[in-house]
Structure formats: C-alpha cells, structure tokens
Amino acid sequence: MSTSTKPKERPILFSTEMVRAILDGRKTETRRVIKPPFTVHANGYLTRSDKWGQFNPYPCPYGKEGDLLYVRETWQKIRGFNKAQFIYKADDSPIFKGEGFKWKPSIHMPKEASRIWLKVKEVTVERVQDITEADCYREGIELDNHPRNVRSLFKELWNSINESRGYGWDKNPWVWVVKFEVISTNGRPE
C-alpha cells in the first residue's frame, strides 16, 4: 500500500509585472508576509496560540515542498469560435488596450483559467530585510541599466505592495520565502 499523498493545490496572486518575470524565467521565489500573531522558534518553526493559549504549528498558507500553486493573474474571458477562451494582461496584446475593454482582477480568476502552475521546492521563514542580492534577482528584479542597486528596487516593489497594509520595509516583517519551479505555462499540468 502506498503512503504517498497527493500534493495540495493552492492559489497564489501575482501582479502583471511578476507574471511576466515568471514567464521570462526570472522569478523563482516569492516573499509573502506572515500574518500575526505567531511565534518564531529555532530553525524558523512557527506556532500560533489558539483560544485556549495552546501553541499549534502555523503552516505556510502557500503549502509545503511538493505542493502545487496555480497563479492568479489579471485576466478576461472572451468567446472563441466554439468555446470560451482566456486572455491575460501580462501578454500585453495591443488588441486589448482599447477603450471599453475591462480586465478582471486576479483575485477573481477561477482555477480553470490559470495557465501558470508552480511546484513548491522549499518554504523558509526570514525577515524581509534579510533578502540577499541574489534573492532579489530570483524575485524577478531587473536592473536594466538602473543606477540603483537591486535591493533598493526590491524595497520599492515591496513597499508598493505592503507598506499601506502596515508591512513596509522599515517594519522588517517576518515573511514566508516560497521557492518554486514553473511546471506549466499553458494550463493545468498532467
């Protein structure tokens, strides 16, 4: 009898810019805020207290090694000849830039519309400011002859997403570091 378990499938949101980085092969990890309250123990083990004051494991909401993530991105459903088709803002087609065309936000993307599937390779915990220059590149940051360093560009990106929610760079929040590999860019993998 086999004791292997089927990997869990979970959604993950990415901005249009980060979807492009995934499709270009530049983005292979992501940092996500760990929502409090929690306690960090040795080796990055997290617990959180339940209503009785007992500490329970705090698993990463993006899964563990081997789990699958389906990417939710800005999208739209259009009618094809015989069936509905999905289009994606990250593809940057000039056809869909006209007036009156409305993109649907990534949060509303159904699983069946997801074209990008990722496999979790590793999940760790660290403070956001512990990111290395090499990690910034794996986050999809490009210098493109920019006069600043890659960490300052990551800091700007981080703040544009997280500062208004109270998790800015200067607060140095704890983050999940999710490393992944792309297993499909054209729909659910077999």
PALUMTI-226356 format. One record per residue: chain; x, y, z of N, C-alpha, C in turn; residue number from 0. Coordinates in pm, 1 decimal. Layout:
BEGIN
chain;n_c1;n_c2;n_c3;ca_c1;ca_c2;ca_c3;c_c1;c_c2;c_c3;resi
A;X;Y;Z;X;Y;Z;X;Y;Z;NUM
...
This chain:
BEGIN
chain;n_c1;n_c2;n_c3;ca_c1;ca_c2;ca_c3;c_c1;c_c2;c_c3;resi
A;84.3;-118.3;0.0;0.0;0.0;0.0;88.9;124.7;0.0;0
A;55.9;219.6;-86.5;133.4;342.4;-98.1;91.2;441.2;10.0;1
A;191.8;506.5;69.2;161.5;606.5;171.7;180.3;748.6;119.4;2
A;208.9;760.8;-9.4;229.5;894.8;-65.4;97.0;970.4;-69.2;3
A;106.8;1099.2;-47.8;-12.6;1181.4;-52.4;-7.6;1270.3;-175.9;4
A;-123.9;1296.1;-227.0;-135.2;1382.1;-344.1;-101.9;1525.1;-303.2;5
A;-23.0;1597.2;-384.7;9.0;1736.0;-348.2;-117.0;1821.9;-345.2;6
A;-118.6;1914.5;-251.2;-231.1;2007.2;-243.9;-213.8;2114.2;-349.9;7
A;-324.4;2166.7;-397.8;-325.1;2274.6;-496.1;-380.2;2399.2;-428.5;8
A;-303.9;2508.2;-438.7;-343.3;2633.1;-373.9;-326.7;2749.7;-471.5;9
A;-410.8;2851.5;-458.1;-394.8;2969.9;-543.2;-287.8;3063.2;-487.6;10
A;-227.3;3140.3;-577.1;-134.1;3244.9;-536.2;-149.3;3360.6;-634.4;11
A;-159.1;3481.4;-582.3;-176.6;3600.7;-665.1;-41.3;3658.6;-703.8;12
A;-30.1;3702.5;-828.0;88.1;3774.7;-873.1;44.5;3894.6;-956.1;13
A;119.4;4003.0;-944.0;94.1;4121.7;-1025.6;133.0;4090.3;-1170.0;14
A;87.1;4173.5;-1260.9;119.0;4156.2;-1402.7;269.9;4157.1;-1425.2;15
A;339.5;4248.2;-1357.8;485.7;4256.8;-1371.3;554.1;4127.2;-1326.6;16
A;506.5;4069.0;-1217.6;567.7;3945.6;-1166.0;528.8;3824.1;-1250.2;17
A;410.2;3825.5;-1310.0;372.9;3718.7;-1403.5;469.3;3719.2;-1522.2;18
A;498.8;3839.0;-1572.3;595.6;3848.9;-1682.4;732.3;3794.8;-1640.6;19
A;773.5;3823.2;-1517.7;902.1;3773.1;-1467.7;901.4;3620.3;-1459.6;20
A;788.7;3561.9;-1418.9;777.3;3415.3;-1416.2;787.0;3359.9;-1557.4;21
A;711.1;3418.4;-1649.6;712.2;3370.9;-1788.2;848.8;3386.8;-1854.4;22
A;924.1;3490.3;-1814.0;1059.1;3512.5;-1867.4;1163.1;3422.4;-1801.9;23
A;1123.9;3348.8;-1697.5;1217.3;3261.3;-1627.2;1302.7;3333.1;-1524.1;24
A;1268.3;3458.6;-1491.2;1346.8;3536.2;-1395.4;1300.2;3518.1;-1251.8;25
A;1174.6;3486.7;-1230.9;1119.7;3478.0;-1094.5;1104.0;3332.3;-1054.2;26
A;1174.7;3292.7;-947.3;1168.0;3155.3;-898.4;1143.1;3150.1;-747.2;27
A;1115.4;3263.8;-687.4;1077.9;3266.0;-546.4;994.5;3389.9;-518.9;28
A;920.9;3383.4;-407.2;836.6;3495.3;-367.3;836.9;3506.5;-215.8;29
A;825.4;3627.1;-166.9;816.6;3653.3;-23.8;677.0;3705.4;6.3;30
A;616.5;3646.3;108.7;481.7;3684.8;148.7;479.0;3707.4;299.3;31
A;409.8;3812.3;340.9;400.4;3848.8;481.9;337.5;3734.6;561.6;32
A;396.0;3707.3;677.4;336.0;3612.6;771.7;242.0;3693.2;860.5;33
A;115.2;3659.3;854.1;13.9;3735.3;928.6;22.3;3702.6;1077.9;34
A;34.0;3805.2;1162.9;39.5;3781.9;1307.0;-99.1;3742.7;1361.4;35
A;-105.3;3689.7;1481.3;4.9;3668.6;1575.9;70.7;3532.5;1553.3;36
A;197.9;3523.8;1584.5;272.7;3398.7;1574.7;399.3;3411.4;1657.8;37
A;463.3;3298.4;1678.8;591.1;3294.0;1748.8;689.4;3220.3;1659.3;38
A;807.7;3276.5;1641.6;912.2;3211.9;1562.4;1005.1;3138.4;1659.1;39
A;1024.6;3010.0;1634.3;1112.8;2926.9;1714.9;1240.1;2897.5;1635.7;40
A;1329.7;2821.0;1694.7;1454.8;2783.1;1627.3;1424.2;2717.7;1492.7;41
A;1513.8;2736.2;1398.3;1502.0;2678.5;1263.1;1379.7;2728.0;1186.9;42
A;1326.7;2844.2;1224.4;1215.2;2901.5;1150.5;1082.4;2833.1;1173.4;43
A;1070.9;2752.6;1277.1;945.4;2685.5;1308.5;849.4;2787.1;1367.3;44
A;727.5;2793.4;1315.9;629.0;2890.5;1361.6;514.9;2822.5;1434.4;45
A;468.3;2890.0;1538.9;347.1;2846.1;1607.2;259.2;2968.2;1629.7;46
A;133.9;2940.1;1655.0;42.0;3046.7;1695.0;-47.5;2991.8;1804.7;47
A;-89.3;3079.5;1889.7;-168.9;3041.3;2004.6;-316.0;3030.9;1966.0;48
A;-381.8;2925.4;2014.4;-525.1;2913.2;1990.7;-601.5;2982.0;2104.5;49
A;-732.5;2971.9;2102.5;-812.8;3044.4;2201.3;-793.8;2992.2;2343.6;50
A;-731.0;2875.0;2358.9;-704.8;2819.9;2491.3;-560.2;2846.2;2535.4;51
A;-483.8;2922.4;2453.0;-347.2;2954.0;2487.7;-246.9;2845.1;2452.1;52
A;-290.6;2745.9;2378.7;-201.2;2637.5;2336.2;-134.2;2677.2;2205.6;53
A;-6.4;2643.4;2192.9;67.3;2676.0;2070.9;55.7;2562.4;1971.6;54
A;11.4;2594.2;1851.7;-5.0;2496.7;1744.4;82.8;2536.3;1627.1;55
A;122.4;2440.1;1544.6;202.1;2473.8;1426.1;127.8;2574.7;1338.5;56
A;203.1;2664.7;1277.6;147.9;2765.6;1187.0;200.8;2730.9;1048.0;57
A;124.8;2652.6;971.8;174.2;2611.8;839.4;166.2;2725.6;738.3;58
A;254.7;2721.6;643.1;254.8;2822.4;537.2;127.7;2807.9;453.2;59
A;54.1;2916.9;431.8;-67.7;2909.2;350.9;-40.8;2880.2;203.3;60
A;86.3;2885.3;163.6;122.3;2856.9;24.2;173.3;2715.2;8.2;61
A;157.2;2634.7;111.7;189.9;2493.5;102.3;328.8;2460.2;150.7;62
A;367.6;2338.5;116.7;497.7;2285.6;154.8;561.5;2224.2;31.7;63
A;683.0;2177.4;47.1;755.8;2118.5;-65.0;669.3;2012.7;-134.8;64
A;661.5;2023.5;-266.3;583.7;1928.6;-346.0;443.2;1974.1;-379.0;65
A;389.7;2069.5;-303.5;255.1;2119.6;-333.1;256.2;2203.7;-460.6;66
A;139.2;2222.4;-518.7;125.1;2297.7;-643.2;54.1;2430.1;-617.1;67
A;99.8;2532.6;-687.2;37.7;2664.1;-681.6;-12.5;2699.2;-820.5;68
A;-137.1;2740.8;-830.2;-184.7;2791.4;-958.3;-192.1;2943.4;-948.8;69
A;-132.9;3007.1;-1047.5;-116.5;3151.8;-1045.8;-245.8;3220.2;-1088.7;70
A;-288.4;3313.2;-1005.8;-399.9;3400.4;-1040.6;-339.7;3531.4;-1088.3;71
A;-381.5;3574.5;-1206.2;-330.0;3696.4;-1267.6;-445.6;3775.0;-1327.2;72
A;-420.0;3898.5;-1367.8;-522.2;3981.5;-1430.5;-560.3;3917.4;-1563.0;73
A;-689.8;3902.6;-1587.3;-737.6;3818.4;-1696.6;-871.7;3867.9;-1750.5;74
A;-917.3;3798.8;-1853.4;-1050.5;3822.7;-1909.1;-1092.3;3698.3;-1985.8;75
A;-1220.5;3675.7;-1989.6;-1277.6;3563.6;-2064.5;-1337.0;3620.0;-2193.4;76
A;-1302.3;3559.0;-2304.7;-1360.9;3600.4;-2432.8;-1420.5;3478.7;-2500.6;77
A;-1510.4;3503.7;-2590.0;-1574.1;3395.0;-2664.1;-1493.3;3363.7;-2789.0;78
A;-1455.9;3237.6;-2802.6;-1388.6;3191.3;-2923.0;-1491.3;3136.4;-3019.9;79
A;-1446.6;3064.2;-3119.7;-1539.3;3007.5;-3218.0;-1631.9;2904.4;-3154.6;80
A;-1575.7;2812.7;-3078.6;-1657.2;2706.3;-3022.1;-1660.2;2704.6;-2869.9;81
A;-1573.4;2780.2;-2806.9;-1567.5;2776.6;-2661.2;-1511.0;2907.3;-2606.9;82
A;-1524.7;2921.7;-2477.1;-1467.3;3040.4;-2411.3;-1316.3;3025.1;-2404.2;83
A;-1247.7;3136.5;-2418.3;-1102.7;3138.1;-2406.0;-1065.2;3244.2;-2304.7;84
A;-946.1;3230.2;-2251.0;-897.8;3326.9;-2153.4;-780.6;3402.3;-2212.9;85
A;-775.2;3530.8;-2180.6;-660.9;3613.7;-2220.3;-603.8;3676.1;-2094.1;86
A;-478.5;3719.4;-2102.5;-406.2;3763.2;-1983.0;-337.1;3896.4;-2009.2;87
A;-349.1;3986.2;-1913.1;-291.1;4119.6;-1926.5;-139.6;4114.1;-1943.2;88
A;-75.0;4016.9;-1880.0;71.3;4005.8;-1887.3;120.4;3982.4;-2029.8;89
A;33.0;3934.4;-2117.0;72.5;3911.5;-2256.3;83.2;4041.7;-2334.1;90
A;25.1;4149.3;-2280.6;43.6;4285.1;-2334.2;3.9;4299.5;-2481.2;91
A;-105.8;4235.7;-2518.5;-151.8;4245.6;-2656.4;-213.7;4382.9;-2683.5;92
A;-172.6;4450.0;-2791.9;-230.1;4581.0;-2822.7;-378.8;4573.5;-2856.4;93
A;-426.4;4456.8;-2891.0;-567.4;4438.4;-2925.7;-657.4;4473.1;-2806.7;94
A;-608.8;4446.2;-2686.0;-692.4;4461.8;-2568.3;-656.4;4584.4;-2485.1;95
A;-609.2;4690.0;-2549.4;-576.4;4814.2;-2479.8;-674.5;4925.7;-2510.8;96
A;-775.4;4895.5;-2589.7;-868.9;4999.2;-2630.8;-965.4;5039.0;-2521.2;97
A;-1035.9;5145.6;-2549.4;-1136.3;5193.4;-2454.1;-1248.3;5091.4;-2442.8;98
A;-1301.0;5080.8;-2323.4;-1413.3;4991.7;-2300.5;-1372.7;4850.0;-2265.4;99
A;-1247.9;4815.2;-2286.3;-1204.8;4679.9;-2250.4;-1167.7;4679.3;-2102.6;100
A;-1228.0;4589.0;-2027.6;-1202.6;4583.2;-1883.3;-1139.9;4449.7;-1846.7;101
A;-1025.9;4459.4;-1778.4;-960.4;4339.9;-1725.2;-1025.8;4302.1;-1592.9;102
A;-1027.5;4172.2;-1564.7;-1077.6;4123.9;-1436.1;-958.6;4108.1;-1341.3;103
A;-976.4;4145.8;-1213.7;-865.0;4134.5;-1118.9;-829.2;3989.0;-1089.2;104
A;-703.2;3969.8;-1055.6;-651.0;3835.3;-1031.7;-726.4;3761.2;-921.6;105
A;-773.2;3831.7;-821.1;-841.3;3768.1;-709.0;-966.2;3692.6;-754.4;106
A;-1023.7;3732.2;-868.7;-1145.6;3669.0;-918.7;-1119.5;3562.0;-1025.2;107
A;-993.9;3529.8;-1051.1;-963.2;3431.3;-1154.2;-998.9;3290.6;-1105.5;108
A;-1080.5;3219.4;-1182.4;-1111.7;3081.4;-1143.7;-992.9;2988.8;-1174.6;109
A;-987.9;2880.6;-1103.8;-877.6;2785.2;-1118.4;-860.9;2738.7;-1262.7;110
A;-971.9;2714.3;-1330.1;-963.9;2662.5;-1467.4;-905.0;2763.0;-1566.5;111
A;-900.8;2890.0;-1529.3;-841.6;2991.7;-1617.1;-691.0;3005.7;-1597.3;112
A;-637.7;2942.5;-1492.7;-495.3;2957.2;-1463.1;-410.4;2881.9;-1565.1;113
A;-318.0;2954.5;-1625.1;-227.7;2892.8;-1722.3;-92.8;2858.2;-1661.6;114
A;-57.1;2926.1;-1551.5;74.2;2906.3;-1489.8;58.1;2824.5;-1362.0;115
A;131.1;2714.4;-1357.2;131.9;2626.7;-1240.5;275.1;2614.8;-1190.5;116
A;290.2;2622.1;-1059.8;420.9;2618.2;-995.6;425.4;2500.7;-897.6;117
A;543.9;2445.4;-879.7;564.5;2341.3;-779.8;654.3;2398.1;-670.9;118
A;609.4;2389.4;-546.5;685.9;2441.2;-433.6;808.7;2353.6;-412.1;119
A;925.7;2416.7;-411.8;1051.2;2344.7;-388.6;1096.0;2354.9;-243.5;120
A;1068.4;2469.2;-180.6;1113.3;2490.8;-43.0;1036.8;2607.4;17.0;121
A;1010.6;2600.4;146.6;948.3;2710.5;219.2;1032.3;2736.8;343.7;122
A;1076.2;2861.5;358.9;1151.7;2901.0;477.1;1091.6;3029.1;533.3;123
A;1145.7;3072.1;646.7;1097.7;3191.9;714.6;1217.4;3282.6;740.3;124
A;1200.1;3412.4;715.3;1304.9;3510.2;744.4;1242.6;3648.8;755.2;125
A;1321.8;3745.6;793.1;1278.7;3885.9;790.7;1298.0;3937.4;648.5;126
A;1212.0;4025.2;603.8;1219.9;4072.6;465.8;1355.0;4137.3;436.4;127
A;1412.0;4208.8;532.7;1540.2;4275.7;508.2;1658.8;4179.7;502.3;128
A;1636.9;4050.8;529.4;1743.2;3950.6;517.3;1764.6;3907.1;372.4;129
A;1684.3;3958.0;281.5;1696.7;3920.2;141.2;1836.4;3955.8;89.1;130
A;1895.0;3864.3;13.2;2026.8;3889.2;-45.7;2010.4;3946.9;-185.4;131
A;2119.6;3995.0;-239.3;2116.6;4045.9;-376.2;2075.3;3934.5;-473.2;132
A;2130.0;3814.3;-453.9;2093.5;3700.7;-540.1;1945.0;3668.7;-527.9;133
A;1890.5;3676.9;-405.2;1746.8;3654.0;-384.8;1663.6;3757.4;-459.9;134
A;1709.9;3881.5;-463.1;1636.4;3986.8;-534.8;1621.6;3950.5;-682.4;135
A;1728.3;3897.8;-740.6;1719.4;3854.8;-880.4;1621.1;3738.7;-894.6;136
A;1623.3;3644.2;-797.9;1529.2;3531.5;-803.2;1385.4;3576.8;-778.4;137
A;1369.4;3695.9;-721.5;1236.3;3755.7;-704.7;1188.9;3822.2;-834.4;138
A;1273.7;3823.7;-935.8;1234.6;3879.0;-1065.0;1277.8;4021.9;-1088.1;139
A;1356.2;4078.3;-996.1;1400.4;4217.0;-1009.6;1507.9;4225.4;-1117.2;140
A;1496.6;4324.6;-1202.6;1594.9;4350.3;-1308.7;1651.0;4490.1;-1290.8;141
A;1779.7;4504.2;-1315.2;1839.8;4637.2;-1306.3;1815.0;4718.7;-1432.8;142
A;1826.3;4657.6;-1550.2;1804.5;4728.3;-1676.7;1875.4;4863.0;-1681.5;143
A;2005.3;4863.8;-1654.1;2087.0;4984.7;-1655.1;2037.0;5089.6;-1556.4;144
A;1971.3;5043.6;-1451.0;1920.0;5132.4;-1347.8;2035.2;5174.8;-1258.1;145
A;2042.4;5301.1;-1217.2;2155.6;5347.2;-1137.0;2156.2;5293.3;-993.3;146
A;2042.8;5245.0;-945.3;2037.7;5195.0;-807.7;2068.0;5046.3;-802.7;147
A;2085.5;4994.2;-680.9;2113.3;4851.8;-669.0;1983.1;4770.9;-664.8;148
A;1997.2;4641.2;-681.8;1882.0;4552.7;-693.7;1802.3;4545.6;-562.6;149
A;1868.9;4557.7;-448.2;1796.8;4556.9;-319.7;1707.1;4679.9;-305.4;150
A;1753.0;4795.4;-352.1;1668.7;4914.7;-341.8;1546.7;4902.5;-433.6;151
A;1563.2;4836.6;-548.1;1448.5;4814.4;-637.0;1349.3;4716.1;-573.9;152
A;1401.8;4611.5;-508.2;1312.7;4518.7;-438.3;1240.0;4591.5;-325.1;153
A;1311.0;4675.0;-251.6;1249.8;4751.2;-142.6;1133.6;4835.6;-195.7;154
A;1153.0;4902.4;-309.1;1045.2;4981.9;-370.3;925.3;4894.5;-405.2;155
A;952.7;4780.2;-467.2;844.5;4687.9;-503.0;772.6;4640.2;-377.9;156
A;849.0;4601.0;-277.2;789.8;4553.4;-152.0;697.6;4659.5;-92.6;157
A;746.0;4782.8;-83.5;665.4;4888.8;-24.5;541.9;4920.8;-107.6;158
A;552.7;4911.1;-239.0;436.4;4940.1;-323.8;322.6;4840.7;-298.6;159
A;356.1;4722.1;-253.8;255.6;4618.5;-227.8;214.8;4616.2;-80.4;160
A;311.0;4633.9;9.4;287.6;4602.7;150.4;285.3;4719.8;247.8;161
A;340.8;4833.7;212.0;351.2;4943.9;307.7;214.8;4993.9;354.2;162
A;121.0;5009.2;263.4;-11.3;5060.9;300.4;-88.2;4962.9;389.4;163
A;-45.9;4836.6;390.2;-109.6;4735.5;475.2;-40.8;4723.1;611.0;164
A;63.2;4808.1;633.9;132.4;4806.6;761.8;252.8;4714.3;768.4;165
A;299.6;4665.2;652.8;411.6;4570.8;649.3;525.9;4623.4;562.7;166
A;551.7;4753.4;571.9;656.7;4813.5;490.0;795.3;4762.2;524.7;167
A;888.7;4792.1;436.6;1028.2;4750.1;450.4;1085.3;4788.9;586.7;168
A;1059.7;4912.0;629.7;1116.3;4960.6;755.5;1063.6;4886.2;878.0;169
A;947.8;4824.6;867.5;892.7;4742.8;977.7;963.4;4607.1;984.0;170
A;1030.2;4568.3;873.7;1105.5;4442.8;864.6;1022.0;4322.1;908.5;171
A;907.6;4300.6;844.4;820.2;4191.0;887.8;879.8;4053.3;857.0;172
A;832.1;3954.2;930.6;865.5;3815.8;900.6;790.4;3776.1;773.6;173
A;856.1;3697.3;689.4;796.4;3656.4;562.3;816.2;3507.2;538.7;174
A;722.1;3450.4;464.1;740.2;3317.1;407.2;824.8;3336.7;282.3;175
A;928.2;3257.4;264.9;1005.5;3256.9;141.2;968.5;3127.8;70.1;176
A;896.9;3141.2;-40.8;849.3;3025.4;-115.5;930.4;3015.5;-244.0;177
A;1010.6;2909.3;-253.8;1089.1;2883.9;-375.3;1011.1;2784.6;-459.5;178
A;1008.8;2808.9;-591.1;924.7;2726.4;-677.6;990.7;2703.2;-812.0;179
A;935.0;2605.6;-883.7;972.6;2584.7;-1023.2;843.7;2590.4;-1104.9;180
A;854.8;2642.1;-1225.3;738.5;2651.1;-1314.9;720.4;2513.7;-1379.8;181
A;601.1;2457.4;-1366.9;576.3;2326.9;-1428.8;480.8;2335.0;-1547.5;182
A;411.8;2449.5;-1562.9;326.8;2468.8;-1679.9;300.4;2617.2;-1700.3;183
A;299.0;2658.3;-1825.8;259.1;2795.4;-1860.3;142.5;2793.7;-1957.8;184
A;82.4;2675.9;-1976.7;-31.1;2667.1;-2068.6;-144.0;2582.8;-2010.1;185
A;-164.6;2594.5;-1881.8;-276.7;2528.0;-1818.4;-234.1;2418.6;-1722.7;186
A;-332.8;2357.4;-1663.6;-312.4;2253.8;-1561.8;-217.6;2144.8;-1613.0;187
A;-114.0;2112.3;-1535.1;-21.5;2005.5;-1578.6;-88.4;1868.7;-1567.9;188
A;-43.8;1779.9;-1650.4;-98.7;1642.1;-1647.3;-40.4;1564.0;-1533.3;189
